[in-house]
Amino acid sequence: MKTFCAALALVQVAPASATFLGINETSCDVPDETRPTRDGERFKFNLMAEDSECNDSSGRLYQLGRFYDVPDVDQCAWQCVNEVSDYLASELRGFDFNCDSLNCDCLYDDTVLTDSLCDTYFDACSFEPQGKGSISGSAYAKDWTCYKLVGAELLAGGVAEETM
């Protein structure tokens, strides 16, 4: 089982281009929005906060499915939308991205993720957080960036252009 407890501190691994290898650190582009497509539908994510993880109106974090080694925000959004089942894509609340560790966390309401879904689609999951409803705030978390799903729209003709 690829589960980890949210209460435990996660070890962050520096990307291969880190300074200790004699190369300048990777720069992190934090766009105000990202718009991946899936099956003729464009998902709209807006930046909520930098150095923060997304939370709900009660300040709770969300269940998450994690992808490792994701190079940037746009790829993170794309994977949360396209590397999962139709069910998970329809239940997505947003995502948190860590430019330092290159972790991408797809965020879901409490009870959406199961062991089977985690094993099938993600590198790791956290079932502990109990966030529900729309992302409405964020909590400080160094190097993390919170993006909220603000909507989705059908593209003209129902055919999406491939963005990744």
PLY file of the C-alpha trace (Angstrom):
ply
format ascii 1.0
element vertex 164
property float x
property float y
property float z
element edge 163
property int vertex1
property int vertex2
end_header
0.00 0.00 0.00
1.34 3.44 -0.95
-0.16 5.43 1.91
1.49 7.95 4.16
0.18 9.75 7.22
-0.35 13.50 6.88
0.73 13.99 10.49
4.25 12.80 9.70
6.80 15.14 8.22
7.64 14.26 4.64
11.26 14.24 3.57
11.86 16.46 0.58
14.34 15.36 -2.03
16.19 18.07 -3.94
15.87 18.01 -7.72
18.86 16.79 -9.71
19.82 20.34 -10.60
20.37 21.40 -6.99
23.32 23.54 -5.97
25.10 20.74 -4.11
25.79 19.15 -7.52
27.58 22.31 -8.62
24.67 23.58 -10.70
22.37 26.52 -9.98
19.07 25.67 -8.29
16.02 25.11 -10.46
13.91 28.23 -10.80
10.21 27.80 -10.17
7.71 29.51 -12.42
4.48 30.18 -10.53
1.85 31.10 -13.12
-1.39 32.82 -12.06
-3.39 30.14 -13.88
-3.09 26.86 -15.73
-5.60 25.32 -18.15
-5.13 21.61 -18.97
-7.64 19.83 -21.20
-9.21 16.37 -21.06
-11.59 14.86 -23.62
-12.85 18.19 -24.99
-13.09 19.90 -21.59
-10.76 22.62 -20.33
-10.13 22.69 -16.57
-9.39 26.11 -15.07
-7.04 26.37 -12.08
-6.13 29.67 -10.44
-3.26 30.37 -8.08
-4.57 30.76 -4.51
-1.31 31.24 -2.61
2.43 30.65 -2.70
4.26 29.01 0.23
0.93 27.44 1.18
-1.16 24.29 0.97
-4.85 24.51 0.06
-7.53 24.05 2.72
-11.30 24.19 3.08
-13.52 26.72 4.88
-12.77 25.01 8.22
-9.00 25.15 7.66
-8.71 21.41 6.95
-6.37 19.96 4.35
-7.72 17.62 1.66
-7.09 13.97 0.89
-4.38 13.79 -1.72
-3.02 11.61 -4.45
0.66 12.35 -5.07
2.77 12.18 -8.22
6.55 12.29 -7.80
9.06 13.98 -10.13
6.67 16.44 -11.79
8.72 19.21 -13.45
6.34 22.19 -13.17
2.90 23.56 -12.29
1.43 23.04 -15.76
2.48 19.37 -15.81
1.07 18.91 -12.29
-2.32 20.25 -13.39
-2.21 18.09 -16.50
-1.45 14.92 -14.51
-4.21 15.61 -11.95
-6.67 15.92 -14.83
-5.38 13.30 -17.31
-3.48 10.60 -15.39
-6.55 9.62 -13.35
-9.98 8.05 -13.93
-13.00 10.04 -15.10
-14.34 9.76 -11.55
-11.23 11.27 -9.98
-11.08 14.04 -12.60
-14.68 14.96 -11.79
-14.02 14.98 -8.00
-10.82 17.09 -8.14
-10.79 20.23 -5.95
-7.36 21.58 -6.93
-3.72 20.76 -6.40
-0.63 21.68 -4.39
2.75 21.73 -6.14
6.20 21.75 -4.55
8.82 23.16 -6.89
11.64 22.05 -4.59
10.73 18.37 -4.20
8.80 18.19 -7.52
5.81 16.64 -5.73
2.35 17.18 -7.17
-0.63 16.60 -4.85
-4.08 16.25 -6.46
-6.67 17.28 -3.86
-9.98 15.53 -3.09
-12.79 15.68 -0.56
-12.77 13.33 2.41
-13.78 9.75 1.41
-13.08 10.11 -2.36
-9.77 8.21 -2.42
-9.58 4.48 -1.78
-6.64 2.08 -1.53
-7.51 0.74 -4.96
-7.63 4.19 -6.60
-4.38 5.15 -4.91
-2.60 2.00 -6.05
-3.89 2.39 -9.61
-3.21 6.07 -10.27
-0.77 7.64 -7.80
2.73 7.21 -6.40
1.40 7.83 -2.86
-1.76 9.01 -1.08
-2.86 10.54 2.19
-6.28 9.59 3.52
-6.02 11.45 6.85
-7.08 14.99 5.95
-10.82 15.57 6.02
-11.28 18.67 3.87
-14.62 19.07 2.11
-16.06 21.45 -0.43
-14.42 24.13 -2.47
-10.91 25.32 -1.64
-11.38 28.53 0.29
-8.03 29.23 1.89
-4.51 28.05 2.50
-2.05 27.40 5.30
1.65 28.23 5.32
3.80 25.46 3.91
7.26 26.40 2.64
7.87 25.73 -1.08
4.28 24.59 -1.75
1.89 26.42 -4.07
-1.91 26.09 -3.87
-4.08 26.06 -7.01
-7.89 26.00 -6.89
-10.11 24.45 -9.56
-12.42 27.33 -10.48
-14.33 25.65 -13.29
-14.36 23.61 -16.44
-15.74 24.33 -19.89
-16.44 22.38 -23.05
-14.32 23.52 -25.93
-15.81 24.42 -29.32
-16.71 21.24 -31.15
-16.02 19.23 -28.00
-12.46 18.47 -29.12
-9.64 19.70 -26.93
-6.24 20.59 -28.24
-3.52 18.59 -26.54
-1.51 20.92 -24.28
1.07 18.49 -22.90
0 1
1 2
2 3
3 4
4 5
5 6
6 7
7 8
8 9
9 10
10 11
11 12
12 13
13 14
14 15
15 16
16 17
17 18
18 19
19 20
20 21
21 22
22 23
23 24
24 25
25 26
26 27
27 28
28 29
29 30
30 31
31 32
32 33
33 34
34 35
35 36
36 37
37 38
38 39
39 40
40 41
41 42
42 43
43 44
44 45
45 46
46 47
47 48
48 49
49 50
50 51
51 52
52 53
53 54
54 55
55 56
56 57
57 58
58 59
59 60
60 61
61 62
62 63
63 64
64 65
65 66
66 67
67 68
68 69
69 70
70 71
71 72
72 73
73 74
74 75
75 76
76 77
77 78
78 79
79 80
80 81
81 82
82 83
83 84
84 85
85 86
86 87
87 88
88 89
89 90
90 91
91 92
92 93
93 94
94 95
95 96
96 97
97 98
98 99
99 100
100 101
101 102
102 103
103 104
104 105
105 106
106 107
107 108
108 109
109 110
110 111
111 112
112 113
113 114
114 115
115 116
116 117
117 118
118 119
119 120
120 121
121 122
122 123
123 124
124 125
125 126
126 127
127 128
128 129
129 130
130 131
131 132
132 133
133 134
134 135
135 136
136 137
137 138
138 139
139 140
140 141
141 142
142 143
143 144
144 145
145 146
146 147
147 148
148 149
149 150
150 151
151 152
152 153
153 154
154 155
155 156
156 157
157 158
158 159
159 160
160 161
161 162
162 163
